[in-house]
Amino acid sequence: MLKNLKKEKVLIAVAGFILIAFLILLSWNNFFVCRSRLDSDMASELILEQSLSERNQMFHSGWYYSTELRILNTLLVRAPLFKIFSDWTTVRTVGNALLFCFMLCSYLVLLKYLKVDLKFSLLTAAMLLCPFSRIWLNIMYEGAYYIPHVTITFFYLTLFLMVEKAGHEANRIKKGGILAGYLLLSVILGMSGIRYMLNIQLPILMASALLVLFNRNYQEIREKPTAENFKKALKWKPTLYFLISLAGVAATMLGYFISERLLHNVFRFHSYSNNKFKSFSDVPLLTQLSRIMEGLLELLGYSQGVKLFSLQGIRNIVVLLLLLLFILMFIKILNTKNLSYEKKFTAVFFISSFLISSATFVLLDSYTSRYYIPVLAAAVPAAAIYLQEEEKKLDRIFIGGGCIAAALIIGLLVWKEYAFDCRDNRNNREDVLAYLLDNDLTFGYATFWNGNVLTELSNGEVEVAGVSTINKDSIGYHQWLTFAKYHEPGYHEGKVFILLAQSELEAFQSTELSKEGELAYQDSGYTVYVFQDNQPIYSRIAGIMNGMATRGQAEKLEPQAAVIRQGGEIYRDDIKQNKGTHYLMFFCDTQNADQAGVKIRKGDQVLAESKIHKGFNRISFKLKEPMENISYEIYNNGPEEMMVFDLNDQ
């Protein structure tokens, strides 16, 4: 007894040491190394959080959000830190460390509810802090994009499992409180976008349905579907969990409806209503499956084309071993006799989440490998459950212990290859930033990937308005992860700059705009043109609105807006686009949602058509080949006039 207790304490101490070591390594990386790997996507989150901290708000109606209005996000942790720290690197480091701790806490709470020993919980928790690849390190631990997703997944699972148990509570307040909390969180997640529904609610529904379908008690009902048998089934635990999952999905759909119909009219973010099923004539099914498999392996650390006996080759072997061990582990879990419903459900939940996400990536045009990160993190609790339930000691060591060891080895090899690389891999941007600060150039323009990152690196001193292109005289807005105020007349007085990457320089120098500015700075990575005021640039930043014509009751308000009355239309029919997916984006103030719309056509062929709603509109269309003379048509058939502004295409 004492010997076992001593072993348990040693395991807890070792697991605790590993967790602390990884937390220190991640924090060290975020403070000393991450600065050289920042990109504008990562910086955008901190820019918004700093502004929200100043305004003491949770949301910003003047910000162009990306694919969703995430309510439970990093801003809840990092925005308040701007009240304490003025250095943005410190905010990122401390904020991310707190987010890591919240994720670990939610994981440990879930496993405690599942009655998993602390030693197994702590040992497997280390896998949540392992960077399996460079993209995993960058997205999960430097940008911290998916830390809230993973944290919420574990917390939501705990709450879901508690609802059924609370049904047996005599205390009505506690019972009602848990159910209300579950439903309220479901609504909030629905308001945050469709991703939580795909990653959490639908997998829960699928897992609970599968456990009902394959439960032996239900065979009699399938053979004799009488009212009496159905009434009896309503009292069984799997049925109750299935009904609870249905309630969660319904609440989430309510939240999504609120987001699309109400929040979308106030805040600017992408709507999923225009998403379509993939055409396999463009990308064959087998090609898409192969692409997804390759992306998944690379996300887990697999490198293509490397030598067998190199460090990367060794990592490939360990990645394949990890996958094999996890597959064996899930097979053994699902075949474990007398396994509690809650533990089996947790394992089936991951399988359901993986299948739903994979089906989404195959069928919809919305795949990028990093979307698998929060899905794969949901597999970690199964490792702890396996270690707890496996009765064969040797299997526990080789399969469960092997999973943990393989994950740690992959993580350490990734650390060796990437985390200690402090070189500036963003084309000497520290030098160009120093020039801007030394010359009091605090506002300018750049394409997205060269813009927001300078704001974070300068602790907010340099503001950069995003433009979609700067290679022609009509410059387009970049309405994505930026402030709308940057494109308002009179926002900035005094000198402004245009920052160009070397790949953008030649095209820009062929424009009339380049002749109105002064080439003030140039190095191997960047070129800076300085203008005495904002007018030469702003007069061209009307985007495609400069070329729009009117029909009927419509009037252009130069340089960035138009009023369209009943029967009116603004249009442009000389658009040239390359092969690929393109977007027409604008902000609209209208009450005629059912009687106003957009058509994108090539002659008589309609490439895309969509109704207009009040707020931010983003219409996508895909070209199989380059096309000329495409037309954009925005019309209004309703009785009320509407204003269109910030019109842009990309």
C-alpha positions, -999 to 999 in steps of 0.1 A, spaced: 0 0 0 27 25 10 48 14 -20 20 21 -44 13 54 -27 50 63 -31 49 54 -68 18 75 -73 35 105 -57 65 101 -79 44 99 -110 25 130 -100 58 148 -93 72 138 -127 40 148 -145 40 181 -127 76 188 -135 69 181 -172 39 204 -173 59 232 -156 88 227 -179 66 230 -210 48 260 -196 82 277 -190 94 267 -225 62 281 -242 64 313 -222 101 317 -230 93 312 -267 64 337 -266 86 364 -250 119 360 -268 113 341 -301 77 347 -311 84 383 -320 104 372 -350 76 349 -362 47 372 -357 23 376 -386 -6 400 -392 -32 373 -383 -17 369 -349 -12 407 -344 -48 414 -354 -61 397 -322 -39 418 -300 -48 451 -318 -85 445 -313 -79 435 -276 -59 466 -269 -87 488 -284 -114 470 -265 -93 475 -233 -92 512 -239 -130 513 -246 -139 489 -218 -159 469 -242 -162 433 -254 -170 440 -290 -161 467 -315 -186 477 -342 -159 495 -361 -137 464 -365 -138 441 -395 -139 407 -379 -129 376 -399 -150 344 -401 -170 348 -369 -177 370 -339 -161 349 -312 -176 358 -278 -156 335 -256 -121 343 -269 -86 353 -259 -98 389 -254 -114 379 -221 -79 372 -207 -56 394 -227 -76 426 -230 -76 433 -192 -38 428 -192 -34 461 -212 -46 478 -180 -14 465 -164 12 462 -191 21 486 -218 45 462 -236 25 441 -261 50 412 -260 45 410 -222 7 410 -227 10 381 -253 33 361 -230 14 365 -198 -20 362 -215 -11 331 -233 4 315 -201 -29 322 -184 -48 307 -213 -27 275 -211 -35 272 -174 -72 276 -180 -70 249 -207 -52 226 -183 -77 233 -155 -107 226 -177 -90 193 -188 -84 182 -152 -119 191 -142 -133 169 -169 -111 140 -159 -119 144 -122 -156 142 -131 -148 110 -151 -131 96 -120 -96 94 -136 -67 93 -111 -47 125 -108 -15 109 -119 -29 98 -152 -46 132 -157 -14 151 -152 7 127 -174 -16 130 -203 -21 168 -198 15 172 -210 3 162 -245 -18 194 -246 13 215 -243 33 196 -270 40 214 -303 36 186 -328 47 208 -357 57 243 -366 22 252 -376 9 237 -343 35 258 -323 25 289 -342 -12 286 -342 -18 269 -309 8 284 -286 21 316 -301 -12 329 -316 -33 310 -290 -61 309 -316 -75 275 -305 -67 275 -268 -102 289 -260 -118 263 -284 -100 234 -265 -108 249 -231 -145 253 -239 -146 218 -254 -135 202 -221 -157 225 -200 -187 219 -222 -183 182 -221 -181 183 -183 -213 204 -182 -231 181 -206 -223 150 -186 -233 168 -154 -268 176 -167 -280 140 -166 -266 134 -132 -282 167 -120 -315 152 -130 -313 129 -100 -305 158 -76 -331 166 -50 -320 203 -50 -340 219 -77 -319 251 -77 -287 231 -84 -306 210 -110 -320 240 -128 -287 259 -125 -267 232 -143 -293 229 -170 -296 266 -175 -258 270 -176 -256 242 -203 -283 258 -224 -269 293 -220 -234 282 -230 -249 265 -260 -266 297 -271 -233 317 -266 -214 292 -287 -240 294 -314 -236 332 -314 -199 327 -319 -202 310 -352 -207 276 -368 -173 262 -358 -183 253 -323 -214 235 -336 -192 215 -359 -165 208 -332 -187 203 -301 -225 201 -304 -229 180 -335 -202 155 -324 -220 152 -290 -253 146 -308 -236 120 -330 -218 103 -301 -250 100 -280 -269 87 -310 -243 60 -317 -244 49 -281 -281 46 -283 -280 27 -316 -255 2 -304 -268 -3 -269 -282 -38 -263 -311 -25 -244 -325 -10 -275 -326 -42 -296 -361 -50 -282 -374 -16 -292 -360 -20 -327 -378 -53 -329 -410 -42 -311 -414 -4 -314 -444 -2 -291 -454 28 -270 -447 9 -238 -411 1 -249 -405 37 -259 -418 49 -226 -395 25 -208 -365 37 -230 -371 73 -219 -358 64 -185 -325 49 -197 -293 69 -194 -283 68 -231 -318 82 -241 -315 110 -216 -281 120 -229 -294 119 -264 -323 142 -255 -298 165 -237 -276 167 -268 -307 176 -289 -315 204 -265 -279 216 -268 -280 216 -306 -313 235 -306 -299 261 -282 -268 264 -304 -289 269 -335 -309 296 -317 -276 313 -309 -265 311 -346 -298 326 -357 -292 355 -333 -258 360 -347 -270 359 -384 -301 380 -379 -291 405 -352 -254 406 -345 -246 406 -382 -265 439 -385 -243 456 -359 -209 439 -364 -189 432 -395 -180 396 -399 -182 368 -425 -214 349 -429 -214 312 -436 -248 315 -454 -230 317 -488 -210 285 -483 -216 258 -509 -209 221 -514 -177 214 -533 -178 206 -569 -158 174 -574 -153 183 -611 -129 209 -598 -111 188 -572 -117 150 -575 -128 132 -543 -97 111 -541 -75 141 -546 -93 160 -518 -90 130 -495 -52 127 -503 -48 164 -496 -65 162 -463 -45 132 -452 -12 149 -462 -22 180 -443 -32 160 -412 2 141 -412 21 174 -416 1 190 -388 12 161 -365 49 167 -375 54 145 -405 78 159 -431 78 148 -467 110 140 -487 134 139 -457 162 113 -451 152 83 -431 179 86 -405 177 124 -401 161 140 -370 131 148 -392 130 112 -404 131 99 -368 102 123 -361 83 108 -390 86 73 -375 75 86 -341 45 103 -357 34 71 -374 40 52 -341 18 77 -322 -10 73 -347 -8 35 -345 -8 35 -307 -38 59 -305 -58 36 -329 -50 6 -307 -59 26 -276 -93 35 -290 -100 0 -301 -92 -13 -266 -113 14 -249 -144 6 -270 -140 -31 -262 -135 -26 -225 -162 -44 -205 -181 -25 -177 -167 9 -189 -189 37 -176 -212 54 -201 -194 88 -195 -160 74 -203 -171 56 -234 -190 87 -245 -158 108 -242 -139 84 -265 -168 82 -290 -171 120 -289 -136 124 -304 -143 99 -331 -175 117 -340 -158 151 -340 -130 138 -363 -155 122 -387 -178 153 -388 -148 177 -394 -133 154 -421 -167 152 -439 -170 190 -437 -135 194 -452 -142 170 -480 -177 183 -489 -172 221 -484 -146 245 -497 -134 253 -462 -103 232 -455 -70 241 -440 -50 216 -419 -49 238 -388 -87 234 -384 -79 199 -371 -60 212 -340 -90 216 -316 -104 183 -330 -72 163 -323 -69 179 -288 -101 162 -279 -84 128 -282 -62 134 -252 -88 126 -225 -91 91 -241 -54 85 -232 -61 92 -196 -92 70 -196 -72 41 -212 -45 44 -185 -71 43 -158 -91 13 -172 -64 -9 -187 -60 -39 -165 -30 -54 -183 0 -36 -169 23 -43 -199 -4 -30 -224 -8 1 -202 30 8 -203 35 1 -240 3 16 -254 -7 44 -229 29 52 -219 40 49 -255 15 76 -266 27 100 -240 64 93 -247 59 96 -285 41 130 -281 69 143 -258 96 131 -283 78 149 -312 74 180 -291 111 181 -281 122 175 -317 100 204 -328 114 226 -301 149 218 -313 141 225 -349 119 256 -345 115 271 -311 152 281 -306 154 297 -340 155 334 -331 163 347 -366 140 374 -381 123 355 -409 101 384 -419 125 404 -441 142 427 -416 110 443 -405 127 455 -373 149 478 -395 120 493 -414 100 497 -381 129 516 -366 129 539 -396 92 546 -392 95 553 -355 126 575 -358 108 597 -384 75 599 -366 57 580 -394 28 566 -373 2 560 -400 4 544 -433 -8 517 -458 3 482 -466 -11 449 -478 -25 428 -450 5 405 -442 29 436 -440 5 458 -420 -9 447 -386 23 430 -375 40 464 -374 14 477 -350 21 449 -325 59 452 -329 57 490 -322 34 485 -292 6 503 -310 26 533 -321 24 526 -358 -10 521 -373 -13 505 -407 -45 506 -429 -49 474 -449 -53 476 -486 -60 446 -508 -38 458 -537 -13 487 -542 -4 479 -578 -29 501 -596 -42 537 -592 -75 525 -578 -65 510 -544 -89 485 -527 -98 483 -491 -88 452 -472 -119 447 -451 -105 419 -429 -91 422 -393 -87 460 -394 -105 492 -383 -130 508 -405 -119 542 -392 -86 539 -411 -104 546 -443 -125 575 -431 -116 610 -444 -96 631 -420 -87 601 -397 -50 611 -399 -33 644 -405 3 649 -415 27 626 -432 17 591 -442 36 562 -458 30 533 -481 51 502 -472 58 477 -500 74 443 -500 99 438 -528 74 417 -547 50 447 -548 75 474 -557 78 471 -595 40 472 -600 36 501 -577 63 522 -594 44 520 -626 14 539 -611 8 577 -610 6 575 -572 43 566 -569 52 599 -586 34 619 -559 54 603 -530 91 602 -520 110 570 -519 123 575 -484 136 540 -473 146 508 -490 163 476 -478 164 440 -490 129 434 -477 109 466 -478 105 499 -495 87 530 -480 72 558 -499 63 590 -478 35 614 -487 31 649 -471 -6 642 -464 -32 615 -469 -51 630 -499 -31 614 -528 -37 580 -513 -72 584 -499 -85 597 -533 -75 564 -548 -86 542 -519 -122 541 -531 -115 506 -545 -136 496 -573 -162 523 -565 -141 546 -587 -151 527 -618 -188 521 -608 -215 536 -630 -252 542 -622 -285 533 -637 -319 547 -627 -323 562 -592 -287 559 -580 -260 584 -571 -223 581 -564 -209 598 -533 -172 600 -541 -149 586 -532 -163 556 -513 -201 555 -512 -232 554 -533 -270 559 -526 -293 536 -545 -330 544 -545 -360 523 -557 -352 509 -592 -316 521 -591 -284 502 -596 -247 507 -595 -226 485 -617 -192 479 -633 -187 456 -663 -149 458 -670 -137 436 -642 -108 412 -649 -101 383 -625 -77 354 -624 -86 318 -618 -96 310 -582 -121 322 -555 -129 359 -553 -150 381 -531 -170 412 -535 -173 430 -501 -192 461 -490 -211 476 -461 -247 484 -466 -273 504 -447 -307 492 -459 -341 480 -447 -348 463 -480 -331 430 -473 -356 410 -494 -357 434 -523 -320 443 -528 -293 421 -541 -260 416 -560 -253 398 -593 -219 389 -605 -221 379 -641 -201 372 -673 -224 383 -701 -257 364 -696 -240 338 -673 -247 346 -636 -215 336 -616 -230 345 -582 -261 361 -569 -271 370 -534 -295 390 -514 -282 420 -495 -286 424 -457 -279 453 -435 -243 454 -423 -212 437 -438 -218 417 -470 -193 393 -485 -202 375 -517 -179 348 -531 -175 334 -566 -151 309 -581 -136 310 -616 -122 279 -632 -101 301 -656 -91 337 -659 -120 359 -672 -124 395 -685 -154 418 -687 -170 404 -655 -198 427 -642 -207 436 -606 -243 448 -602 -258 460 -570 -295 468 -572 -324 480 -550 -360 472 -558 -373 482 -524 -391 514 -514 -364 527 -491 -331 541 -503 -300 523 -493 -263 533 -490 -234 512 -501 -199 520 -490 -165 504 -485 -170 485 -517 -140 463 -524 -131 431 -543 -103 406 -539 
